[in-house]
Amino acid sequence: MAEAISGAARGSFLDIVKLDHFVFKIGIYESLIGMKQLTINDISDHHHCRLGKWYYEGRGAQECQESIVFKKLEKPHALVHACAKEVLASIEEQDFQRTQDALIRMENASVQVNDLLIDLSKESCMNTHSI
């Protein structure tokens, strides 16, 4: 029973992380269409979101640091945040080609993050991982 609960908690945590990044991207798109006023200062870097805290300071850093999948997660995750900031900066500068390019890079990196989180959920470090 405890193992089932622990497994559900791990899955829930990764689902929350994926949802966090989806909501993060929605905020960027809302800024793009004028529904929200965000600046680059409003955007956390990849160290300070829920995934970043888990990755750099939390159980991820402690228990999954040897995982190849875990190591692959850092670059696209950082890129999601960097591209989001670039989108906001380019909107302010009215450089819409740059906005489009940054959005495409953000989305591509986001797909990589999502895929890696799915792969990470199957890793042995996550099997013993309590959230």
ROLORO-832129 format. One line per field, with one value per residue: residue in one letter; chain; x, y, z of N, C-alpha, C in turn. Coordinates in Angstrom, 2 decimals. Layout:
# ROLORO-832129
res = A, ...
chain = A, ...
npx = X, ...
npy = Y, ...
npz = Z, ...
capx = X, ...
capy = Y, ...
capz = Z, ...
cpx = X, ...
cpy = Y, ...
cpz = Z, ...
END
This chain:
# ROLORO-832129
res = M, A, E, A, I, S, G, A, A, R, G, S, F, L, D, I, V, K, L, D, H, F, V, F, K, I, G, I, Y, E, S, L, I, G, M, K, Q, L, T, I, N, D, I, S, D, H, H, H, C, R, L, G, K, W, Y, Y, E, G, R, G, A, Q, E, C, Q, E, S, I, V, F, K, K, L, E, K, P, H, A, L, V, H, A, C, A, K, E, V, L, A, S, I, E, E, Q, D, F, Q, R, T, Q, D, A, L, I, R, M, E, N, A, S, V, Q, V, N, D, L, L, I, D, L, S, K, E, S, C, M, N, T, H, S, I
chain = A, A, A, A, A, A, A, A, A, A, A, A, A, A, A, A, A, A, A, A, A, A, A, A, A, A, A, A, A, A, A, A, A, A, A, A, A, A, A, A, A, A, A, A, A, A, A, A, A, A, A, A, A, A, A, A, A, A, A, A, A, A, A, A, A, A, A, A, A, A, A, A, A, A, A, A, A, A, A, A, A, A, A, A, A, A, A, A, A, A, A, A, A, A, A, A, A, A, A, A, A, A, A, A, A, A, A, A, A, A, A, A, A, A, A, A, A, A, A, A, A, A, A, A, A, A, A, A, A, A, A
npx = 0.82, 1.89, 3.85, 2.33, 1.07, 3.32, 4.24, 2.10, 2.34, 4.80, 4.17, 2.17, 3.62, 5.33, 3.38, 2.33, 4.55, 4.71, 2.27, 2.72, 4.62, 3.11, 1.16, 2.90, 3.75, 1.29, 0.94, 2.91, 1.89, -0.51, 0.53, 1.53, -0.80, -1.91, -3.46, -2.30, 0.16, 3.31, 6.74, 10.23, 11.34, 9.39, 9.51, 10.61, 13.86, 15.29, 16.14, 14.48, 11.80, 9.27, 10.20, 12.90, 13.79, 13.47, 15.22, 17.77, 18.09, 16.51, 15.01, 15.44, 18.04, 19.41, 18.78, 18.58, 20.71, 22.64, 21.39, 21.10, 18.96, 17.97, 20.13, 19.99, 17.81, 18.33, 19.31, 17.20, 15.20, 16.25, 16.30, 13.58, 12.81, 14.62, 13.91, 11.28, 11.69, 12.97, 10.90, 9.17, 10.83, 11.18, 8.59, 8.15, 9.99, 8.85, 9.64, 8.66, 9.31, 11.45, 10.05, 8.37, 10.30, 11.48, 9.28, 8.86, 11.25, 10.93, 8.65, 9.61, 11.66, 10.09, 8.59, 10.66, 11.34, 8.96, 8.88, 11.24, 10.61, 8.61, 10.15, 11.89, 10.22, 10.19, 12.62, 14.97, 15.76, 13.55, 11.82, 12.42, 12.02, 10.74, 8.40
npy = -1.19, 1.27, 1.56, 1.89, 4.32, 5.97, 5.77, 6.96, 9.54, 10.32, 10.31, 12.25, 14.51, 14.90, 15.37, 17.77, 19.43, 19.43, 20.67, 23.15, 24.26, 24.43, 26.32, 28.44, 28.93, 29.70, 32.18, 33.61, 33.58, 34.95, 37.46, 38.04, 38.41, 40.53, 40.18, 40.07, 41.71, 41.17, 41.39, 40.83, 40.69, 39.57, 36.91, 33.87, 32.35, 29.25, 28.00, 28.61, 27.91, 25.40, 22.93, 23.56, 24.06, 21.52, 20.15, 21.36, 21.73, 20.02, 16.77, 15.68, 16.54, 15.21, 12.47, 11.72, 12.58, 11.09, 10.02, 9.72, 10.72, 12.62, 14.42, 15.33, 16.96, 19.53, 21.47, 21.90, 22.76, 25.11, 26.56, 26.90, 28.83, 30.92, 31.52, 32.34, 34.75, 36.09, 36.25, 38.06, 40.33, 40.86, 41.42, 43.82, 45.37, 45.36, 43.57, 41.40, 39.20, 38.13, 37.53, 35.48, 33.54, 33.04, 32.02, 29.63, 28.27, 28.14, 26.48, 24.12, 23.42, 23.05, 20.79, 18.93, 19.00, 18.01, 15.41, 14.34, 14.40, 12.48, 10.25, 10.27, 9.58, 6.87, 6.07, 4.45, 5.97, 7.48, 5.55, 4.96, 7.28, 9.58, 12.10
npz = 0.00, 0.86, -1.08, -3.38, -2.82, -2.67, -5.30, -6.65, -5.62, -6.72, -9.45, -9.41, -8.62, -10.84, -12.76, -11.77, -12.11, -14.91, -15.46, -14.22, -15.98, -18.27, -17.50, -17.04, -19.69, -20.78, -19.56, -20.92, -23.53, -23.04, -22.49, -24.98, -26.50, -25.24, -22.95, -20.51, -18.59, -18.57, -17.64, -18.34, -15.85, -14.32, -14.75, -13.58, -13.26, -14.44, -12.16, -10.07, -10.32, -9.60, -10.67, -11.08, -8.44, -7.34, -9.00, -8.60, -5.83, -4.34, -3.84, -6.33, -7.07, -5.10, -5.43, -8.12, -9.59, -10.94, -13.08, -16.56, -18.04, -16.26, -16.25, -18.88, -18.79, -17.87, -19.82, -21.88, -20.12, -19.01, -21.36, -21.99, -20.07, -20.70, -23.34, -22.94, -21.60, -23.66, -25.51, -24.20, -24.05, -26.77, -27.57, -26.24, -27.61, -30.03, -32.01, -33.93, -35.49, -34.11, -31.80, -32.71, -33.44, -30.94, -29.55, -30.95, -30.35, -27.57, -27.37, -28.61, -26.83, -24.58, -25.27, -25.27, -22.52, -21.39, -22.56, -21.48, -18.76, -18.72, -19.46, -17.28, -15.21, -15.36, -14.52, -12.31, -10.11, -9.58, -8.80, -6.21, -5.11, -2.92, -2.69
capx = 0.00, 2.77, 4.51, 1.34, 0.90, 4.55, 4.23, 1.11, 2.91, 5.82, 3.45, 1.48, 4.62, 5.75, 2.23, 2.27, 5.64, 4.30, 1.21, 3.37, 5.24, 2.01, 0.63, 3.97, 3.67, 0.03, 1.23, 3.67, 0.94, -1.42, 1.26, 1.63, -2.06, -2.34, -4.33, -1.51, 1.34, 4.48, 8.05, 11.22, 11.58, 8.33, 9.75, 11.67, 14.79, 15.06, 16.54, 13.54, 10.46, 9.15, 11.11, 14.26, 14.10, 13.62, 16.39, 19.02, 18.18, 15.64, 15.21, 16.00, 19.49, 19.94, 18.53, 18.57, 21.80, 23.43, 20.56, 21.36, 17.75, 17.96, 21.14, 19.52, 16.69, 18.76, 19.45, 15.92, 14.45, 16.80, 15.92, 12.18, 12.79, 15.35, 13.09, 10.12, 12.18, 13.23, 9.59, 8.69, 11.69, 10.93, 7.27, 8.36, 10.74, 8.02, 10.39, 7.74, 9.99, 12.18, 9.03, 7.96, 11.43, 11.63, 8.15, 9.12, 12.30, 10.33, 7.78, 10.45, 12.31, 9.04, 8.31, 11.78, 11.18, 7.85, 9.30, 12.24, 9.92, 7.97, 11.22, 12.42, 9.27, 10.47, 13.97, 15.04, 15.86, 12.18, 11.11, 12.67, 11.92, 9.54, 8.27
capy = 0.00, 2.44, 1.68, 2.44, 5.74, 6.64, 5.84, 7.98, 10.84, 10.64, 10.66, 13.53, 15.58, 15.16, 15.99, 19.16, 20.14, 19.63, 21.67, 24.43, 24.80, 24.77, 27.59, 29.40, 29.29, 30.43, 33.57, 34.22, 33.81, 36.02, 38.71, 38.25, 38.92, 41.70, 39.86, 40.13, 42.56, 40.60, 41.83, 39.78, 40.61, 38.76, 35.52, 33.22, 31.57, 27.81, 27.53, 29.03, 27.34, 24.15, 21.94, 23.99, 23.84, 20.07, 19.73, 21.89, 21.75, 19.06, 15.34, 15.37, 16.71, 14.21, 11.07, 11.43, 13.28, 10.18, 9.59, 10.39, 11.47, 13.77, 15.37, 15.90, 17.86, 20.89, 22.40, 22.38, 23.48, 26.47, 27.20, 27.33, 30.08, 31.96, 31.91, 33.11, 36.11, 36.69, 36.60, 39.29, 41.45, 41.16, 42.06, 45.21, 46.03, 45.19, 42.76, 40.26, 38.02, 37.58, 36.94, 34.20, 32.62, 32.67, 31.14, 28.30, 27.65, 27.84, 25.31, 22.94, 23.06, 22.57, 19.40, 18.13, 18.90, 17.10, 14.06, 13.90, 14.12, 11.18, 9.26, 10.28, 8.89, 5.44, 5.83, 3.80, 6.97, 7.91, 4.43, 5.02, 8.72, 10.06, 13.53
capz = 0.00, 0.93, -2.37, -4.32, -2.48, -3.06, -6.77, -7.03, -5.27, -7.73, -10.67, -9.20, -8.62, -12.22, -13.43, -11.31, -12.78, -16.31, -15.44, -13.92, -17.18, -19.18, -17.00, -17.31, -21.11, -20.99, -19.19, -22.02, -24.64, -22.63, -22.70, -26.43, -27.05, -24.48, -21.82, -19.29, -18.73, -17.92, -18.09, -18.11, -14.41, -13.72, -15.11, -12.80, -14.06, -14.33, -10.83, -9.03, -10.46, -8.83, -11.25, -10.80, -7.02, -7.18, -9.77, -8.08, -4.37, -3.69, -3.95, -7.65, -6.98, -4.18, -5.77, -9.56, -10.25, -11.78, -14.21, -17.83, -18.38, -15.36, -16.73, -20.15, -18.51, -17.52, -20.95, -22.42, -19.09, -18.99, -22.62, -21.87, -19.32, -21.44, -24.50, -22.45, -21.38, -24.97, -26.08, -23.57, -24.48, -28.18, -27.64, -25.82, -28.69, -31.24, -32.97, -33.95, -36.04, -32.97, -30.92, -33.30, -33.33, -29.53, -29.21, -31.53, -29.53, -26.26, -27.53, -28.86, -25.56, -23.69, -25.66, -24.76, -21.06, -21.13, -22.91, -20.50, -17.50, -18.89, -19.37, -15.92, -14.33, -15.48, -14.01, -11.00, -9.05, -9.27, -8.17, -4.77, -4.82, -2.23, -2.92
cpx = 0.86, 3.47, 3.58, 1.14, 2.13, 4.63, 3.27, 1.64, 3.96, 5.16, 2.76, 2.46, 5.03, 4.61, 2.10, 3.36, 5.28, 3.21, 1.76, 3.94, 4.20, 1.42, 1.63, 3.88, 2.38, 0.23, 1.99, 2.74, -0.08, -0.76, 1.34, 0.36, -2.66, -3.27, -3.61, -0.30, 2.48, 5.73, 9.03, 11.53, 10.53, 8.57, 10.89, 12.65, 14.55, 15.53, 15.43, 12.09, 10.43, 10.12, 12.56, 14.68, 14.32, 14.92, 17.70, 19.19, 17.47, 16.03, 15.77, 17.52, 20.12, 19.87, 18.64, 19.77, 22.66, 22.67, 20.90, 20.16, 17.68, 18.94, 20.70, 18.44, 17.12, 18.74, 18.09, 15.08, 14.94, 16.37, 14.47, 12.12, 13.48, 14.53, 11.86, 10.53, 12.44, 11.92, 9.12, 9.52, 11.39, 9.55, 7.42, 9.07, 9.99, 8.80, 9.68, 8.33, 10.78, 11.22, 8.65, 9.08, 11.60, 10.49, 8.36, 10.18, 11.77, 9.48, 8.59, 11.14, 11.29, 8.66, 9.42, 11.67, 10.09, 8.25, 10.31, 11.61, 9.19, 9.01, 11.76, 11.50, 9.51, 11.84, 13.94, 15.14, 14.48, 11.39, 11.31, 12.45, 10.62, 9.52, 7.93
cpy = 1.26, 2.66, 2.29, 3.93, 6.54, 6.80, 6.89, 9.38, 11.27, 11.08, 12.00, 14.69, 15.92, 15.78, 17.46, 19.99, 20.42, 20.71, 23.06, 25.06, 25.15, 26.13, 28.73, 29.88, 30.05, 31.91, 34.31, 34.54, 34.89, 37.39, 39.05, 38.86, 40.05, 41.43, 40.02, 41.01, 41.95, 41.26, 40.70, 39.63, 39.78, 37.26, 34.96, 32.53, 30.08, 27.22, 27.73, 28.61, 26.02, 23.09, 22.30, 23.77, 22.36, 19.60, 20.13, 21.75, 20.59, 17.62, 14.94, 15.45, 15.62, 12.79, 10.74, 11.99, 12.39, 9.73, 10.40, 11.24, 12.74, 14.84, 16.05, 16.96, 19.32, 21.86, 22.83, 23.13, 24.93, 27.25, 27.67, 28.70, 31.21, 32.44, 32.70, 34.56, 36.82, 37.08, 37.93, 40.51, 41.84, 41.78, 43.55, 46.01, 46.00, 44.52, 41.42, 39.03, 37.33, 36.93, 35.56, 33.16, 32.13, 31.76, 29.73, 27.57, 27.27, 26.57, 24.04, 22.47, 22.50, 21.13, 18.49, 17.93, 17.89, 15.65, 13.51, 13.62, 12.78, 10.07, 9.15, 9.53, 7.38, 5.08, 5.23, 4.82, 7.48, 6.79, 4.41, 6.43, 9.02, 11.56, 14.21
cpz = 0.00, -0.40, -3.42, -4.08, -2.91, -4.58, -7.27, -6.74, -6.29, -9.03, -10.56, -9.23, -10.05, -13.03, -13.04, -11.99, -14.23, -16.39, -15.14, -15.19, -18.24, -18.79, -17.25, -18.76, -21.43, -20.65, -20.28, -23.19, -24.29, -22.78, -24.17, -27.00, -26.23, -23.32, -20.48, -19.58, -17.93, -18.48, -17.82, -16.62, -13.68, -13.91, -14.27, -13.74, -13.77, -13.01, -9.79, -9.25, -9.68, -9.35, -10.94, -9.36, -6.75, -7.83, -9.09, -6.57, -3.69, -3.91, -5.31, -7.63, -6.13, -4.75, -7.25, -10.30, -11.15, -13.02, -15.46, -18.24, -17.54, -15.86, -18.02, -19.94, -18.35, -18.70, -21.53, -21.40, -19.00, -20.23, -22.60, -21.19, -20.09, -22.64, -24.08, -22.20, -22.70, -25.66, -25.51, -23.99, -25.92, -28.40, -27.31, -26.91, -30.02, -32.38, -33.09, -34.63, -34.93, -31.98, -31.43, -33.15, -31.89, -29.07, -29.74, -30.71, -28.15, -26.35, -27.78, -27.59, -24.57, -24.00, -25.15, -23.25, -20.73, -21.41, -21.91, -19.15, -17.57, -18.78, -17.95, -14.96, -14.34, -14.91, -12.61, -9.87, -8.65, -8.60, -6.67, -4.24, -4.09, -2.34, -1.62
END
